[in-house]
Amino acid sequence: MNDQNRQLEKVVIIGSGPAGWTAAIYAARANLDPLVFPGRAAGKDLVPGGQLMMTTDVENYPGFPKGVMGPEMMHMFYHQAMRFGTRVVTDDGVKNLDEMSNETLYQMFQNVKSVDLSKRPFRVVGDNGFEVDAQSVIIATGAKANWLGLENELRLAQSGGGVSACAVCDGALPVFRDAHLGVVGGGDTAVEEASYLAKYASKVTLFVRRDVMRASKIMQQRVLDHDKIEIMWNTSVIDVLGDDMITGVRIKNNKTGEESEMALGGLFMAIGHTPITEFLDGQLDTDETGYVKLADPYRSTTNIEGVFAAGDVADHVYRQAVTAAGMGCKAAIDAERWLAEQGLA
């Protein structure tokens, strides 16, 4: 595309989870006319709307005393952003799609293939050839949970069948209370998840694939001393059982090779998350695991002026919808103020 024909945007938002849509709402209300690359579905565990698209009942987001389905909440976020004039990049061009059905629009969204943050205006290139220049960019691409990759695991996770990657999000749901629950992992996160679930479950089994855990000593002692938590060492989950709901898992002893089945009422994956930052090609400072580093921990600024980050792409600690939305708010306000300081808004 010829540089003279490429449209120039005040703010481009990359990502469509709670952080991305909240940033869009605030930016649109500030008359910044935001343009959003919501992302394209890529496999069973990466869809526009973020991790909440794989969550059933959300009971810990303020304003929903009776809970709300994760996809329904994200559709609400989306339509609120559209109401104030947010535009999205689709395979059919740039549009405000408030009148289209959720099913149709989620098939049309375009992803970001690459960005050039070396000079302003920044260049953002979509995966279907659309290119745009931006005075400011908000990165809100989130992080995807790591899964074992078992077919039934992902199916039940998507359908609300008792498989989850977030104990804090789902562990207190009625379906998991007083049930025997399983946790896969051996790091601090797995230990934290097991300890949290033990408050509600009748029993928690922690599946650790080796004979040692990566978790810190103090965290290990917490589960070793807990009377409701058992640890199965040298154990891998090789299949998830159940049709509509999980009924158990098939496990393998990694030392003897012996396989067996265990009945479970829920299974939680705690084997980490992967921030979606590959498209940045190392242009932003990240930590050793790929999360974007914030230049100021109280703001959304990055090491490049005019580029902001919000949500799970820059947060490996909380990873909650409400914290992501708050960061999206900060990113939009930071972008608005920065553009004003530059005489661009």
N, C-alpha and C positions, 0 to 999 in steps of 0.2 A: 504493500500500500504506500502511495506517495505521501511523504511527510505533510505536505500541504493539505491533503485530503483527510488526514487522520483527525478525528475529533478530539478536542481537549476538554478533559473533565476536571472539576475542582477536587473531587474525592472519588476514588475507586475503592470499593470494599471487596475483598476476596474472601469468600466463605459465607455460609448461610445457617450457622447454628445460632444459639441464643446471643452470642457476641456479635455476629455479623448483622443479624436483623435488628438488634437493639441499636447498634451503631448507625444503621440505615435510618431508623426512626428518628433518632436525634439529629442526624445530619440533614434529613429531609425537612424537619421542622425548623432547622436553622437556615433554610433556603440554599443549601449547598447542592441540591439536585443530585444526590448520590447515585452512582452506577454500581451495581452489584454483579459479580461473577459468583453465582450460587454454588457451582460445582456440578459435576455429572456423576450419576451413579456408576460406581466401579466395583463390581463384585457384590457379594452379599452383605459385607460389613462396612461399606463406604457409600453413603447416599447423601444427597442434598438435605440439609436440616440437621446433620450431625448425629451424635450418639443418641439423642432423644428419639430419633426415628426408630431405634431398636429398643425403646423402653415402653412398657405398658403403663401401669399406674404411676403417676408422679404425685406424691403426696407431701413433698417438702418444699414446694414452690409457693411463696406467699400469694394469697388471693384466690386459691383454689382449695377451700376447706374440705371439699368432698373428693379431692384428687382430680387428675385429668390425664388422659392418655398422652404419652409423649408425642406421637405424630400430630395429634390434635392441637397440642400446645404450640408446636412449631408452625402449623398452618395459621394459627392465630397471630403469631409473631409476623409471619410473612404478610398476611393481609393487612395488618396494622401498618407495616412499612409501605405497602402499596397505596394505602389510603392517603398518605402524605406525599405521594408522587415519586417514590423510589422507582428506579428503572432497573431491569435485569437484562443480562446478556443471554440470549437464546440462540439456537441454531437458525432462527428466522430473523435475527437482528435484535436491536435494543427496543424493549417494550416495557410498558406498565401493564401487568397481567392480572389485575385484581379480579377481573370477571371470569377468568378461566378456572376450570376445575383443578383441584389439587393433583389429581392423577395425571392430567394432561401436562400441566406445567412442569412437573417434576421429571418428565421425560425430555423436556426441551432445553433445560438449563445447560449453559456452557461452562466448561472448566477453564482454569488458567494453565497454559502450557509453560510459559516462562515470563519473567519480568526482567527489566533492565533498570536497576536502581543506581547506576553509575553517574547519572546526570539528570537534571530536571529540565523539562517535565519527564517523569518516569514513563517507561514503556511497559504496557501490559498486553500480552499476546494470549488469545484464547486457543483452545484445542481444535477449533474448527476454522481458524484463520482470521478471526476478528482481532483487530489491533486497536488500541486506544492509548492516548497520552494522558497522564494524570499529574496534577499539581501536588497531590498528596495521595497516599495509599494506606489503607488499613488492612492489616493481615489478620484474618480471623478464621483460619482454616482448621483449627482444632487439632485433636489427636485421636487416633483410632485405637481402640483396645486391641491388645494382642490376644488371639484365640489359638486353640490347638489346631484348628483347621478341620475338625470332624464335621461331616455333613449334618448329622442330627443335632450337634451342638449349636451350629449357626441357625438352623431352622427353628429350634426351640427358643433360641435367644430372640429371634425376630418376632416370633408369634406369642411371646409371653408365656412360654411353656416351662418356666422354672429355671432357666439358665440365664445368668447375668454376669456382667463384668464390673458391677459397682454395688458392693454391700451397703454402703451408706445410702445409696439411692433407693435400693429395693429391699434390703434385709428386714425392714420392719413391716413389710406388707403381710396381711393376714395369711396368705398362702404359705409363708415360710415360718410362721410362728409355731413353736412346739414341734417342729419337724427336724429330722436328721439331715443336716446340710453338709455339703462338701466344698472345700476350697482348694484350688489348684495353685501351687506356687511355694516358693521357699524364701522369699525376700521380706523386707520390712512391710511392704504393702500386704502380702499374703497373711502375715502375722496380725497386722492391724485388722484386716477383714475378718479373720477367724475370731479375734477377740470381740469385735463388734457384733458378729452374728451370734456369739454365745449368749448374748443378753436375751435373745429371742428364741433360739433353737433349743431343742431337747438335747442335741449333741452336734458337735462339729468335728468333721474329719478333715485333717489337712494332708493333702497328697504332695509329698516332696519326692522328686525324682531321683535324688541322690541320698547319701547317708549323712549329709550335712546340710544346713541351711545357710543362705547368704545373709539372712537377717542379723542385725546387731545382737550382741550377747544379751543385752537387757530385754530386747524384744523376744528373743527365743525363750528366755526364762519365763516370760509372761504366759506363753502358751504351754510350756512344759509343766508349769505349776497349776494350770487351769483344769478343774475337775470335769469340765464339759467338753474339753478339746482333746482329741487323740491325734497322734501324728503317725502316718503310715510312710515310713522311710523307703527309699528305693522303689517308689511306686509311680507309675504313669497311668493316666486315664487314656484308654485307647478307643473307647466308644461311649456314647451317651445313649441311654435306653429310654424308650417312651414314645408315645404317639402325640397326643394332645399336650400331655404334661410329662415331665421327666419322672421316671420310676426308679432309676438307678444308673450306675455306670459299670462298664467293664474295665477292669484294671489289670495291670501287668507288673509283676515283681521284676525289676530290672536286673537283679542279681541271679535269680533262679530261672527267669523266663516263664514262671507259672502265671496263668491267667485265671481270673475269678470275677464274680459279679457282686456288687454291693447295692442294696436298696438305699435310695436317697430321695428326699423331698425337694431338693434344690441343689444347684451347683453354681459356684461363683469362681470366675477366672480372675486370678491375681498374678498374671505373668507379665505385667507391664503395659505401657501404652507407647505408641509411636507417633510423635508429632508430625503433622503433614507440612513439611518444609522443603522437600526435595526440589520443588520448582524454584526456590530462591537461589539455588546454586551457590550457596555459601556467601551471599552478598550481605546478609545480616549476621551479627554476632549471635551465636547460639552456645548452649552449654554442651557438655560432653555427650548428652543423649539427644541433642537436636532441638531442644526447646529454645525459642527465641528469648534472648536476654533483653530485659528492659533497662534502658539507660538510667531511669529513675524508678525505683520500686513502687513509688506512690503514683506514678503516671503510666502512660502507655507508650512513651517515647522509646525509640530504638537508637542504635548507633548512627543511623542515617536520618538527617533532618527531613521532616516531611513524611516519614514512614512510621507508622504506629502499629502496635500489636495488641490483640485483645483475645481473651478466652483461653481455652486449653492449649493453644499453640504456644502460649507463654506461661502456662501455669501447670506445673507437674505436682502441685501440692493438694489443691482443693478439688479441681475438676468437677465442679457443680454447675448446674444451669444458672443458678442465681448469681454465683460469682462471675460466670462468663458474661451474663447480661450486664452486670455492673461494670466490668471491664470494657464492654462495648460502648456503654455510655461515656466512660472516661475517654476512650479513643476518639469518639465523635467530637466531644468538647475540645480535646487537645488539638484535633485537626482543625476545627473551626478557629480556635485562637491562633494557631500557627499561621493559617492562611491569612487571617486578618493582619497579623504582624508583618507578613510579606506583601501586604497590599493586594492580595489575590482573592479576597472574599468581600 
